[in-house]
Amino acid sequence: MQSAKENRHQQPDSFTDAEFVSGGKSINTRFTVTDASAAAAAVAEHMVQENKVVVAAAAVNVQTEQLAAIYREKKYSSFPSSLARSASSRIKQVSKEVKRLATLTRRPPEKSAAARYALNGLKFISKTEGGAAWATVEQRFDELTSTTDRGLLPRSLFGECIGMSKECKEFAGVLFDALARRNNITGDLITREELKRFWNRIADESFDSRLQTFLDMVDKNADGKISEDELREIICLSASANNLSNIQKQADEYARLMMEELDPGNLGFIKIENLEMLLVQDPNPLARGRGKSRNLSIMLSEKLKPTRDHPLKTWYRDFNYFLVDNWQRFWVVALWIGIMAALFAYQYVQYRKRDAFDVMGHCVCMAKGAAETLKLNMALILLPVCRNIITWLRNKTRLGVAVPFDDNLNFHKVIAMAIAIGVGVHGISHLACDFPRLLNASPEKYKPMEPYFGEQPASYWYFVKGCEGVTGIIMVVLMAISFTLASPWLRRRKEEKSSKTLMNKILNKLTGFNAFWYTHHLFIVVYSLLIVHGVKLYLAREWYKKTTWMYLAVPMTLYGGERLVRTLRSRARAVNILQVPVYPGNVLVLHMSKPHGFKYKSGQYIFVKCAAVSPFEWHPFSITTAPNDNFLSVHIRIVGDWTRQLKTVFSNVCQQPPVDKSEGADSLQEDNNPMYFPKVLIDGPYGAPTQDYKDYDVVLLVGLGIGATPMISVVRDIINNIRSIEEEENSLEGGTRPPTPKQKTGANSSSSHKHDFRTRKAYFYWVTREQGSFDWFKDVMNEAAEMDHRGVIEMHNHCTSVYEEGDARSALIAMLQSIYLAKNGLDVVSGTRVVSHFAKPNWRTVYKRIALNHPDTTVGVFFCGAPAPVKELRQLASYFSHTTSTTFVFHKENF
């Protein structure tokens, strides 16, 4: 694989291969016919450089012989013995340099472009941008050595000083030792000048220099041989630096494997050049095909280069893009704002003409206008949480083309903000303006108000203690509590058990999902008070002017019916627990029987209730099985109070069997009695964005951590469809009639005929930090790798705890990954047949590659997980949709 720079100068079908011999080795050189002289000059220059190394080695050998002669002569002369010891030390030092030079002469003279691209310079730290980086390191040196002896930096603080994380402390120690040996430094303390030399070596842009430093770390005695102990130690260090505990535990096994592969002669050691040749190979098998589309990628990159336009033109183009991408949201919000503005203006004008305006002025108009918008919003806020209705509209109608059902919870939150503003305007206008004016009005001005307020009150308390005042204040207090505890920071806050402060104890008790769930159900009290408040309305006596009940009647009926359906359906859908595995990363999996007639689509979710944990709480979880599977499963991350209690309940009634380490999960099973498992009810299924993946020929599935659950259901569904298509084709070839969906096991929800399967390509990116997370869906990934002979699913696992490819801290992991995959067909990081990538994906590259592979295609992008990359993914989808012929439609899960 060649770099983009080299490809720009390539002329297809014009290469000539020539072989040169230098230093007893053959050098394969490829050059264009039109530039043969330049290639010959490059080869000649390389030969000169190698000859220089050989001459230098010869000169050192001569110097060694001279020193040895001096030593022999002085040994028998009258010179002091100290001179003899000095000469002996000099001989040993020069001998060590000879060994290093000899090792250099054995190395390949020129690293391939593929190796440089794959390893990206073999970096030891993430950023080494020249003087600015050194200034930061120097500042850390001053801080760390301010309390040390003689201002020297100890070995234990070396990693922190150069910017490595705490996980890399042991790795940094070995790096320190290698650099110290290279600079002939003994001891565990270095000065500022010595640190500067170390830094220059680390930050050296030369690939050969960094490669030499890495090999020095492995080959501690510089003899060109790597023992199994040395290999085991560096594997442990690399695994520790990358938080790969499984590899660290099996370091002995992996060291033996590498010895078997790199020491076929059973010499008991690996030659340094063998390790080096493996190191410079591209460790990622998936990257080897990149060269085929490199020229197209360059062309696309040239096309995507930003152009400098007039700021007004740029603003207009960006605004136009925004409208195109968000027209569904735009028209819904615009209609909603327009209705609110019309209602506010209507009430304002009506009260502008009434007698109350002469007493209270514009304040009463503001209060009544805000009250009218509050009635509308208190009615509308119930509709986005009518999940059954939204799911029916999504599945049975075409309204989803114009209505953004995916944003139902976002719209719910926006309406809540409008309610908060309306309450503020309405309450302040009454309390701070209307009531004081009524108290201070002259008897003549107040007279028209007597039918509504009675005799002119003498105290402000008169208005507060009335039915209107009491109900209004209670509603404001209850809504303030509900709104506050619904904020993301308080709703998702984790308990800080280590903290003993009074504030944290209070927050631990009053925040979290339980607090959000219970306080949100105060809406029952709020709506009851709202109806009373609307009946006892100021300045309105006729029944038809008391319109609060008119606004609320239909939404409250729909929501009441929604809750009734949920209750009745959940009682009829008690499920049997089949198995409860517990995986690394604190994930509990419920394998449940599928209720009769339960139909769903991949990507949808259900609500789960366990009465043993809480008799009222329902919690949403994505279904991780496919519609054609004969059981249901949900993966539950133990992060909150309810999930922790759920795990405790199952642990108390189950026994844990002996653990098979190869399985990667503990399994909580029944103690020979089905009644031991707690009773679990489910409600659903409910619609979610990912269920629309079948609307696209090409899909990009992105899951972060436990957010991969809806994507796994999609992958399972694709696998089942692939299997069904193959069975159908085999049956037709054999002359038999293919089975119908009802004849297939569990196929009670979706047809598996070939013409119903639209997906031509699915890209699945799963990004997780913990190595143990890959055990959650190991069976799915292995099945996809084995079943997908057509190449429909392209799976990418990214472990972000591992440093990016090209970092020295992950170089040996990449080597081990390559060997283990070639020998056993499994990835050493994930333990599956899917090759793992290191660090986070380059999302721009992902989008660009899909755009290159699928021109003139609409690609569905589905995301679920932490919100951090949402903005980038959404912006890239918009950018590539407007700059390429490929259209990306972004969907995000909301919980």
VEXLO-630509 format. One record per residue (C-alpha): residue in three letters; x, y, z. Coordinates in steps of 0.1 Angstrom, whole numbers, padded with zeros to 4 digits, always signed. Example, Ala and Ser with C-alpha at 12.3 -4.5 7.8 and 13.67 -1.06 7.14 Angstrom:
residues 2
ALA+0123-0045+0078 SER+0137-0011+0071 
***
This chain:
residues 895
MET+0000+0000+0000 GLN+0014+0033-0011 SER+0010+0068+0003 ALA-0013+0093-0014 LYS+0017+0115-0023 GLU+0033+0086-0042 ASN+0001+0077-0060 ARG-0002+0112-0074 HIS+0030+0106-0093 GLN+0023+0070-0104 GLN+0018+0062-0141 PRO-0002+0029-0144 ASP+0014+0001-0164 SER+0047+0019-0168 PHE+0067+0003-0140 THR+0098-0017-0145 ASP+0112-0039-0118 ALA+0149-0040-0112 GLU+0169-0058-0086 PHE+0201-0044-0071 VAL+0225-0062-0048 SER+0239-0042-0019 GLY+0257-0055+0012 GLY+0249-0091+0003 LYS+0211-0083+0001 SER+0188-0078-0029 ILE+0169-0045-0031 ASN+0138-0045-0052 THR+0133-0011-0068 ARG+0103+0000-0088 PHE+0107+0030-0111 THR+0090+0046-0140 VAL+0106+0043-0175 THR+0104+0081-0179 ASP+0123+0086-0147 ALA+0148+0058-0147 SER+0178+0081-0141 ALA+0162+0095-0109 ALA+0155+0060-0097 ALA+0191+0050-0105 ALA+0204+0080-0086 ALA+0182+0071-0056 VAL+0196+0036-0056 ALA+0231+0048-0059 GLU+0226+0072-0030 HIS+0212+0044-0009 MET+0243+0022-0017 VAL+0265+0051-0007 GLN+0247+0055+0026 GLU+0250+0018+0033 ASN+0287+0018+0024 LYS+0291+0047+0049 VAL+0277+0025+0076 VAL+0300-0004+0066 VAL+0330+0020+0066 ALA+0320+0034+0100 ALA+0318-0001+0114 ALA+0352-0010+0099 ALA+0367+0022+0114 VAL+0353+0013+0148 ASN+0368-0022+0145 VAL+0402-0007+0137 GLN+0398+0016+0167 THR+0389-0014+0189 GLU+0420-0033+0178 GLN+0442-0002+0185 LEU+0427+0002+0219 ALA+0432-0035+0226 ALA+0469-0032+0216 ILE+0473-0003+0239 TYR+0456-0022+0266 ARG+0479-0052+0261 GLU+0510-0030+0260 LYS+0500-0010+0291 LYS+0491-0041+0309 TYR+0527-0051+0311 SER+0542-0017+0314 SER+0548+0006+0343 PHE+0517+0027+0337 PRO+0492+0028+0365 SER+0466+0002+0366 SER+0439+0029+0364 LEU+0448+0035+0328 ALA+0444-0002+0320 ARG+0409-0001+0336 SER+0401+0030+0315 ALA+0412+0012+0283 SER+0392-0019+0292 SER+0361+0003+0298 ARG+0366+0019+0265 ILE+0369-0014+0247 LYS+0335-0025+0262 GLN+0319+0007+0251 VAL+0332+0005+0216 SER+0322-0032+0214 LYS+0286-0022+0223 GLU+0286+0004+0195 VAL+0299-0023+0171 LYS+0270-0045+0180 ARG+0246-0017+0174 LEU+0262-0008+0141 ALA+0261-0044+0131 THR+0224-0045+0139 LEU+0219-0015+0118 THR+0237-0031+0088 ARG+0214-0061+0091 ARG+0182-0040+0088 PRO+0164-0034+0055 PRO+0178-0002+0040 GLU+0145+0014+0030 LYS+0111+0010+0047 SER+0082+0006+0024 ALA+0056+0034+0020 ALA+0030+0009+0034 ALA+0049+0005+0066 ARG+0053+0042+0071 TYR+0016+0047+0064 ALA+0005+0019+0087 LEU+0027+0028+0116 ASN+0025+0066+0110 GLY+0059+0072+0124 LEU+0059+0048+0154 LYS+0050+0077+0178 PHE+0058+0074+0215 ILE+0034+0102+0225 SER+0004+0117+0208 LYS+0018+0152+0202 THR+0054+0162+0196 GLU+0050+0195+0177 GLY+0085+0209+0181 GLY+0094+0237+0204 ALA+0059+0243+0218 ALA+0057+0207+0230 TRP+0092+0209+0245 ALA+0082+0241+0264 THR+0053+0222+0280 VAL+0076+0193+0289 GLU+0101+0217+0304 GLN+0074+0234+0324 ARG+0064+0200+0338 PHE+0100+0192+0346 ASP+0102+0224+0367 GLU+0070+0215+0385 LEU+0080+0178+0392 THR+0116+0186+0402 SER+0107+0214+0426 THR+0107+0190+0455 THR+0132+0164+0443 ASP+0168+0160+0453 ARG+0191+0184+0434 GLY+0164+0193+0409 LEU+0168+0159+0391 LEU+0139+0140+0374 PRO+0134+0105+0388 ARG+0126+0076+0365 SER+0092+0072+0382 LEU+0081+0106+0370 PHE+0095+0104+0335 GLY+0062+0093+0319 GLU+0042+0121+0336 CYS+0068+0146+0325 ILE+0066+0138+0288 GLY+0028+0137+0288 MET+0020+0099+0291 SER-0010+0088+0310 LYS-0008+0070+0344 GLU-0016+0037+0326 CYS+0017+0040+0307 LYS+0039+0044+0338 GLU+0056+0010+0334 PHE+0059+0015+0297 ALA+0075+0049+0303 GLY+0099+0033+0327 VAL+0112+0009+0301 LEU+0114+0037+0275 PHE+0135+0056+0301 ASP+0158+0026+0304 ALA+0162+0023+0267 LEU+0170+0060+0262 ALA+0194+0059+0292 ARG+0213+0030+0277 ARG+0215+0047+0243 ASN+0229+0078+0260 ASN+0253+0059+0284 ILE+0234+0071+0315 THR+0234+0051+0346 GLY+0210+0056+0376 ASP+0174+0066+0378 LEU+0179+0104+0378 ILE+0184+0127+0348 THR+0190+0164+0344 ARG+0172+0189+0322 GLU+0198+0186+0295 GLU+0195+0148+0295 LEU+0158+0151+0294 LYS+0162+0173+0264 ARG+0183+0146+0246 PHE+0156+0120+0255 TRP+0129+0143+0242 ASN+0148+0149+0209 ARG+0150+0112+0204 ILE+0113+0107+0211 ALA+0102+0136+0190 ASP+0125+0127+0161 GLU+0105+0126+0129 SER+0127+0100+0114 PHE+0110+0066+0113 ASP+0143+0047+0116 SER+0152+0067+0147 ARG+0119+0058+0164 LEU+0121+0022+0152 GLN+0156+0019+0168 THR+0143+0033+0201 PHE+0114+0008+0201 LEU+0138-0021+0194 ASP+0161-0009+0221 MET+0131-0012+0245 VAL+0126-0048+0235 ASP+0163-0059+0231 LYS+0176-0047+0265 ASN+0211-0062+0262 ALA+0216-0051+0226 ASP+0227-0085+0214 GLY+0202-0086+0185 LYS+0183-0115+0202 ILE+0150-0113+0219 SER+0143-0140+0245 GLU+0108-0152+0255 ASP+0111-0134+0288 GLU+0119-0101+0271 LEU+0089-0107+0248 ARG+0066-0115+0276 GLU+0076-0084+0295 ILE+0070-0060+0266 ILE+0036-0077+0259 CYS+0026-0071+0295 LEU+0038-0035+0293 SER+0019-0028+0261 ALA-0013-0045+0274 SER-0011-0025+0306 ALA-0006+0008+0288 ASN-0037+0001+0266 ASN-0059-0013+0294 LEU-0061-0047+0278 SER-0064-0069+0308 ASN-0072-0101+0290 ILE-0040-0099+0270 GLN-0020-0091+0301 LYS-0034-0122+0318 GLN-0025-0144+0288 ALA+0009-0129+0282 ASP+0026-0162+0286 GLU+0005-0178+0260 TYR+0010-0150+0235 ALA+0047-0149+0241 ARG+0050-0186+0233 LEU+0029-0181+0202 MET+0051-0153+0189 MET+0082-0174+0196 GLU+0067-0203+0176 GLU+0060-0181+0147 LEU+0092-0160+0147 ASP+0116-0187+0159 PRO+0109-0216+0136 GLY+0144-0231+0142 ASN+0138-0234+0180 LEU+0169-0214+0187 GLY+0153-0200+0219 PHE+0154-0164+0207 ILE+0140-0142+0180 LYS+0164-0123+0158 ILE+0159-0086+0160 GLU+0155-0083+0122 ASN+0126-0108+0122 LEU+0108-0087+0147 GLU+0115-0056+0128 MET+0102-0070+0095 LEU+0070-0080+0112 LEU+0068-0045+0129 VAL+0069-0027+0096 GLN+0042-0048+0080 ASP+0007-0033+0078 PRO-0010-0049+0109 ASN-0045-0042+0097 PRO-0057-0067+0070 LEU-0086-0044+0062 ALA-0063-0016+0052 ARG-0046-0036+0025 GLY-0074-0029+0001 ARG-0072+0009+0005 GLY-0048+0013-0024 LYS-0075+0004-0049 SER-0095+0035-0041 ARG-0066+0058-0033 ASN-0067+0077-0066 LEU-0105+0082-0063 SER-0100+0094-0027 ILE-0075+0119-0039 MET-0099+0132-0066 LEU-0127+0135-0040 SER-0104+0153-0016 GLU-0095+0178-0043 LYS-0132+0183-0050 LEU-0139+0188-0013 LYS-0113+0215-0008 PRO-0130+0246+0006 THR-0134+0276-0016 ARG-0133+0312-0005 ASP-0166+0328-0012 HIS-0182+0361-0002 PRO-0193+0359+0035 LEU-0229+0367+0025 LYS-0229+0340-0002 THR-0214+0315+0023 TRP-0241+0324+0049 TYR-0269+0320+0024 ARG-0255+0286+0012 ASP-0252+0274+0048 PHE-0287+0286+0057 ASN-0301+0269+0026 TYR-0283+0236+0036 PHE-0298+0240+0071 LEU-0333+0243+0057 VAL-0329+0214+0034 ASP-0316+0192+0062 ASN-0341+0203+0088 TRP-0373+0211+0068 GLN-0394+0187+0088 ARG-0384+0202+0121 PHE-0387+0237+0107 TRP-0423+0235+0095 VAL-0435+0218+0127 VAL-0418+0244+0150 ALA-0428+0272+0127 LEU-0465+0261+0128 TRP-0463+0257+0166 ILE-0448+0291+0171 GLY-0473+0307+0147 ILE-0503+0292+0166 MET-0489+0304+0199 ALA-0483+0339+0185 ALA-0518+0340+0171 LEU-0534+0330+0204 PHE-0513+0354+0224 ALA-0521+0383+0200 TYR-0558+0374+0200 GLN-0561+0375+0238 TYR-0539+0406+0240 VAL-0562+0425+0216 GLN-0594+0412+0234 TYR-0583+0424+0268 ARG-0570+0457+0253 LYS-0607+0465+0246 ARG-0620+0456+0281 ASP-0625+0477+0312 ALA-0598+0457+0330 PHE-0572+0474+0308 ASP-0581+0508+0323 VAL-0571+0495+0358 MET-0543+0470+0351 GLY-0530+0483+0317 HIS-0509+0461+0295 CYS-0500+0438+0324 VAL-0534+0421+0322 CYS-0530+0417+0284 MET-0496+0400+0289 ALA-0510+0377+0316 LYS-0540+0366+0296 GLY-0519+0361+0264 ALA-0494+0340+0282 ALA-0522+0320+0298 GLU-0537+0311+0264 THR-0503+0298+0252 LEU-0500+0278+0284 LYS-0533+0261+0278 LEU-0521+0251+0243 ASN-0487+0238+0255 MET-0501+0220+0285 ALA-0523+0201+0260 LEU-0495+0195+0234 ILE-0469+0183+0259 LEU-0488+0151+0264 LEU-0488+0140+0227 PRO-0451+0134+0222 VAL-0451+0109+0250 CYS-0480+0089+0236 ARG-0457+0061+0225 ASN-0483+0037+0212 ILE-0499+0063+0190 ILE-0466+0075+0176 THR-0455+0039+0169 TRP-0488+0033+0151 LEU-0484+0065+0130 ARG-0448+0056+0122 ASN-0456+0020+0111 LYS-0490+0023+0095 THR-0490+0057+0079 ARG-0467+0078+0056 LEU-0467+0108+0080 GLY-0431+0100+0088 VAL-0421+0115+0055 ALA-0432+0150+0068 VAL-0433+0146+0106 PRO-0401+0140+0125 PHE-0413+0113+0148 ASP-0377+0107+0159 ASP-0377+0141+0176 ASN-0407+0134+0198 LEU-0388+0137+0231 ASN-0369+0168+0219 PHE-0402+0184+0210 HIS-0415+0174+0245 LYS-0386+0193+0260 VAL-0390+0223+0238 ILE-0427+0226+0248 ALA-0416+0223+0285 MET-0393+0253+0280 ALA-0422+0273+0264 ILE-0443+0264+0294 ALA-0417+0276+0318 ILE-0415+0309+0299 GLY-0453+0312+0298 VAL-0456+0305+0336 GLY-0430+0332+0342 VAL-0448+0359+0321 HIS-0482+0349+0335 GLY-0472+0348+0371 ILE-0450+0379+0371 SER-0477+0399+0353 HIS-0503+0390+0379 LEU-0482+0391+0411 ALA-0460+0421+0403 CYS-0483+0443+0383 ASP-0520+0434+0382 PHE-0526+0428+0419 PRO-0507+0460+0431 ARG-0527+0481+0406 LEU-0560+0467+0418 LEU-0550+0475+0454 ASN-0539+0511+0445 ALA-0567+0519+0421 SER-0591+0547+0429 PRO-0627+0536+0438 GLU-0639+0550+0405 LYS-0614+0530+0385 TYR-0620+0499+0405 LYS-0658+0499+0403 PRO-0659+0479+0369 MET-0638+0452+0387 GLU-0663+0445+0415 PRO-0682+0418+0396 TYR-0650+0398+0393 PHE-0632+0406+0426 GLY-0659+0419+0449 GLU-0652+0449+0471 GLN-0618+0464+0467 PRO-0594+0444+0489 ALA-0572+0462+0514 SER-0544+0435+0515 TYR-0523+0417+0489 TRP-0529+0385+0508 TYR-0565+0386+0495 PHE-0554+0376+0460 VAL-0528+0350+0471 LYS-0551+0331+0495 GLY-0579+0328+0469 CYS-0585+0296+0449 GLU-0568+0310+0418 GLY-0537+0320+0438 VAL-0533+0288+0458 THR-0537+0265+0428 GLY-0514+0286+0407 ILE-0486+0287+0433 ILE-0488+0250+0440 MET-0487+0242+0402 VAL-0456+0264+0399 VAL-0438+0247+0428 LEU-0446+0212+0415 MET-0436+0220+0379 ALA-0403+0236+0392 ILE-0395+0204+0411 SER-0403+0182+0381 PHE-0384+0204+0356 THR-0353+0206+0378 LEU-0350+0169+0384 ALA-0356+0162+0347 SER-0325+0180+0338 PRO-0298+0157+0322 TRP-0272+0164+0349 LEU-0295+0154+0378 ARG-0314+0127+0360 ARG-0282+0108+0349 ARG-0262+0117+0380 LYS-0243+0087+0395 GLU-0241+0082+0432 GLU-0208+0093+0447 LYS-0204+0067+0474 SER-0169+0078+0482 SER-0179+0113+0491 LYS-0191+0119+0527 THR-0201+0155+0523 LEU-0236+0165+0534 MET-0244+0180+0499 ASN-0235+0147+0481 LYS-0255+0127+0505 ILE-0285+0149+0498 LEU-0279+0147+0461 ASN-0276+0109+0462 LYS-0310+0107+0478 LEU-0328+0133+0457 THR-0314+0128+0422 GLY-0311+0100+0397 PHE-0336+0083+0374 ASN-0359+0073+0403 ALA-0363+0109+0414 PHE-0370+0120+0378 TRP-0395+0092+0373 TYR-0415+0098+0405 THR-0415+0136+0403 HIS-0426+0135+0367 HIS-0457+0118+0378 LEU-0467+0148+0398 PHE-0483+0159+0365 ILE-0514+0141+0377 VAL-0517+0167+0405 VAL-0507+0195+0382 TYR-0534+0188+0356 SER-0561+0184+0383 LEU-0551+0218+0397 LEU-0550+0233+0362 ILE-0586+0223+0356 VAL-0596+0239+0389 HIS-0576+0270+0381 GLY-0592+0273+0347 VAL-0627+0270+0362 LYS-0620+0297+0388 LEU-0607+0321+0362 TYR-0601+0358+0368 LEU-0622+0381+0346 ALA-0643+0354+0330 ARG-0678+0343+0341 GLU-0693+0327+0310 TRP-0686+0289+0307 TYR-0676+0292+0270 LYS-0649+0316+0279 LYS-0633+0291+0304 THR-0615+0272+0276 THR-0589+0253+0296 TRP-0610+0221+0296 MET-0615+0224+0258 TYR-0577+0224+0252 LEU-0571+0195+0275 ALA-0600+0172+0267 VAL-0587+0154+0236 PRO-0550+0151+0247 MET-0559+0139+0282 THR-0582+0113+0267 LEU-0556+0101+0243 TYR-0529+0099+0270 GLY-0553+0082+0295 GLY-0561+0056+0268 GLU-0524+0052+0262 ARG-0517+0044+0298 LEU-0547+0020+0300 VAL-0534+0001+0270 ARG-0500-0001+0284 THR-0513-0015+0317 LEU-0536-0041+0302 ARG-0511-0052+0277 SER-0482-0055+0302 ARG-0503-0077+0325 ALA-0509-0101+0295 ARG-0472-0101+0286 ALA-0455-0116+0316 VAL-0424-0134+0303 ASN-0404-0163+0314 ILE-0367-0157+0322 LEU-0346-0182+0303 GLN-0311-0171+0313 VAL-0294-0141+0329 PRO-0257-0138+0318 VAL-0235-0111+0334 TYR-0208-0098+0311 PRO-0177-0077+0318 GLY-0183-0040+0319 ASN-0212-0046+0344 VAL-0238-0056+0318 LEU-0268-0078+0327 VAL-0286-0096+0299 LEU-0322-0109+0302 HIS-0330-0138+0278 MET-0368-0140+0278 SER-0395-0161+0262 LYS-0413-0143+0234 PRO-0450-0137+0242 HIS-0475-0152+0218 GLY-0483-0128+0190 PHE-0455-0104+0199 LYS-0443-0087+0167 TYR-0416-0061+0164 LYS-0390-0046+0141 SER-0353-0045+0145 GLY-0343-0013+0162 GLN-0374-0010+0184 TYR-0374-0010+0222 ILE-0395-0023+0250 PHE-0402-0012+0286 VAL-0393-0036+0314 LYS-0408-0037+0349 CYS-0397-0060+0377 ALA-0420-0057+0407 ALA-0394-0071+0430 VAL-0373-0039+0423 SER-0402-0014+0420 PRO-0439-0020+0415 PHE-0444+0012+0394 GLU-0412+0019+0374 TRP-0409+0010+0337 HIS-0375+0014+0320 PRO-0368+0013+0282 PHE-0343-0011+0267 SER-0335-0018+0230 ILE-0343-0053+0218 THR-0311-0071+0208 THR-0327-0101+0191 ALA-0340-0101+0155 PRO-0378-0105+0147 ASN-0373-0140+0135 ASP-0355-0152+0166 ASN-0376-0174+0190 PHE-0367-0155+0221 LEU-0362-0119+0233 SER-0332-0103+0249 VAL-0322-0070+0263 HIS-0288-0059+0274 ILE-0288-0037+0306 ARG-0259-0016+0317 ILE-0257-0014+0355 VAL-0254+0024+0359 GLY-0283+0036+0380 ASP-0301+0028+0412 TRP-0329+0007+0395 THR-0304-0014+0374 ARG-0282-0020+0405 GLN-0312-0032+0424 LEU-0322-0054+0395 LYS-0289-0071+0395 THR-0290-0076+0432 VAL-0325-0092+0430 PHE-0314-0117+0404 SER-0282-0124+0422 ASN-0301-0132+0455 VAL-0324-0157+0439 CYS-0298-0173+0415 GLN-0267-0193+0420 GLN-0236-0187+0400 PRO-0222-0218+0382 PRO-0185-0225+0376 VAL-0172-0200+0351 ASP-0158-0210+0318 LYS-0132-0184+0312 SER-0134-0188+0274 GLU-0171-0177+0275 GLY-0163-0143+0290 ALA-0196-0141+0311 ASP-0209-0153+0344 SER-0244-0169+0340 LEU-0270-0166+0367 GLN-0293-0196+0363 GLU-0323-0210+0380 ASP-0318-0233+0409 ASN-0340-0260+0393 ASN-0371-0241+0401 PRO-0387-0216+0376 MET-0404-0198+0405 TYR-0371-0185+0418 PHE-0367-0160+0390 PRO-0384-0126+0397 LYS-0415-0119+0377 VAL-0407-0095+0348 LEU-0433-0077+0327 ILE-0427-0061+0293 ASP-0446-0034+0274 GLY-0441-0026+0237 PRO-0427-0027+0212 TYR-0422+0010+0205 GLY-0409+0027+0174 ALA-0374+0040+0172 PRO-0353+0056+0144 THR-0332+0025+0137 GLN-0363+0005+0127 ASP-0363+0025+0094 TYR-0330+0010+0082 LYS-0350-0011+0057 ASP-0358+0021+0038 TYR-0322+0024+0026 ASP-0301+0002+0003 VAL-0270+0012+0022 VAL-0268+0019+0060 LEU-0242+0032+0084 LEU-0248+0018+0119 VAL-0229+0036+0147 GLY-0231+0024+0183 LEU-0211+0037+0213 GLY-0207+0013+0242 ILE-0241-0001+0252 GLY-0256+0021+0225 ALA-0248-0007+0200 THR-0279-0027+0212 PRO-0304-0016+0185 MET-0277-0020+0158 ILE-0271-0056+0170 SER-0307-0063+0164 VAL-0303-0050+0128 VAL-0272-0071+0122 ARG-0291-0102+0135 ASP-0319-0094+0111 ILE-0296-0090+0082 ILE-0280-0123+0091 ASN-0314-0140+0092 ASN-0323-0126+0059 ILE-0290-0138+0043 ARG-0297-0172+0057 SER-0332-0172+0044 ILE-0321-0162+0009 GLU-0294-0189+0008 GLU-0320-0215+0019 GLU-0344-0203-0007 GLU-0318-0204-0035 ASN-0306-0239-0024 SER-0342-0251-0024 LEU-0348-0238-0059 GLU-0316-0254-0071 GLY-0326-0287-0056 GLY-0361-0285-0072 THR-0379-0283-0038 ARG-0404-0257-0027 PRO-0389-0232-0002 PRO-0404-0231+0033 THR-0428-0203+0040 PRO-0421-0178+0068 LYS-0446-0195+0091 GLN-0428-0229+0087 LYS-0395-0214+0099 THR-0387-0213+0135 GLY-0398-0181+0152 ALA-0406-0164+0118 ASN-0438-0148+0130 SER-0430-0111+0124 SER-0414-0104+0091 SER-0412-0120+0057 SER-0378-0134+0047 HIS-0384-0135+0009 LYS-0356-0123-0012 HIS-0376-0094-0026 ASP-0383-0080+0009 PHE-0346-0078+0017 ARG-0335-0044+0005 THR-0302-0038+0023 ARG-0272-0042-0001 LYS-0245-0030+0022 ALA-0243-0023+0060 TYR-0214-0007+0077 PHE-0214-0013+0114 TYR-0190+0007+0137 TRP-0190-0002+0173 VAL-0169+0021+0195 THR-0162+0010+0231 ARG-0135+0017+0257 GLU-0134-0016+0275 GLN-0119-0048+0260 GLY-0145-0069+0279 SER-0173-0051+0261 PHE-0167-0072+0230 ASP-0180-0103+0249 TRP-0215-0088+0249 PHE-0221-0096+0213 LYS-0193-0121+0205 ASP-0218-0147+0191 VAL-0234-0121+0167 MET-0201-0109+0153 ASN-0188-0144+0148 GLU-0220-0155+0131 ALA-0219-0124+0108 ALA-0183-0132+0098 GLU-0192-0168+0091 MET-0226-0164+0073 ASP-0220-0132+0053 HIS-0205-0148+0022 ARG-0219-0120+0001 GLY-0201-0092+0019 VAL-0232-0074+0029 ILE-0221-0065+0065 GLU-0188-0047+0070 MET-0181-0047+0108 HIS-0156-0024+0125 ASN-0148-0027+0162 HIS-0129+0002+0177 CYS-0113-0001+0212 THR-0106+0034+0223 SER-0084+0024+0253 VAL-0058+0012+0228 TYR-0035+0039+0213 GLU-0040+0046+0176 GLU-0022+0025+0150 GLY+0013+0038+0147 ASP+0018+0046+0184 ALA+0047+0027+0199 ARG+0025+0018+0229 SER+0002-0003+0206 ALA+0028-0015+0181 LEU+0034-0048+0197 ILE-0003-0053+0202 ALA-0007-0048+0164 MET+0020-0074+0158 LEU+0004-0099+0181 GLN-0030-0092+0165 SER-0016-0100+0130 ILE+0001-0133+0142 TYR-0029-0145+0162 LEU-0054-0137+0134 ALA-0033-0155+0108 LYS-0029-0186+0130 ASN-0063-0189+0148 GLY-0086-0167+0127 LEU-0095-0146+0157 ASP-0088-0111+0168 VAL-0067-0109+0199 VAL-0084-0078+0212 SER-0121-0087+0207 GLY-0118-0125+0207 THR-0140-0126+0176 ARG-0135-0130+0139 VAL-0139-0093+0134 VAL-0107-0074+0134 SER-0105-0046+0160 HIS-0092-0011+0152 PHE-0074+0010+0177 ALA-0086+0044+0190 LYS-0116+0063+0177 PRO-0127+0062+0141 ASN-0119+0090+0117 TRP-0155+0098+0109 ARG-0146+0120+0080 THR-0127+0091+0064 VAL-0156+0068+0071 TYR-0181+0091+0053 LYS-0157+0097+0024 ARG-0151+0060+0018 ILE-0189+0053+0018 ALA-0194+0082-0006 LEU-0167+0068-0029 ASN-0182+0033-0028 HIS-0218+0043-0032 PRO-0223+0073-0056 ASP-0258+0084-0064 THR-0271+0066-0033 THR-0291+0076-0003 VAL-0273+0062+0029 GLY-0292+0059+0062 VAL-0270+0069+0092 PHE-0282+0055+0125 PHE-0266+0065+0158 CYS-0272+0054+0194 GLY-0249+0062+0224 ALA-0233+0090+0243 PRO-0240+0124+0227 ALA-0203+0134+0222 PRO-0199+0126+0185 VAL-0235+0135+0175 LYS-0227+0170+0163 GLU-0197+0158+0141 LEU-0217+0129+0126 ARG-0246+0152+0118 GLN-0224+0179+0103 LEU-0205+0153+0082 ALA-0238+0138+0069 SER-0249+0173+0058 TYR-0215+0182+0043 PHE-0210+0151+0022 SER-0247+0152+0011 HIS-0241+0186-0004 THR-0206+0181-0018 THR-0210+0146-0033 SER-0236+0127-0052 THR-0242+0105-0021 THR-0270+0116+0003 PHE-0266+0108+0040 VAL-0297+0109+0062 PHE-0288+0111+0099 HIS-0310+0095+0126 LYS-0303+0095+0163 GLU-0319+0075+0191 ASN-0334+0095+0219 PHE-0342+0082+0254 
***
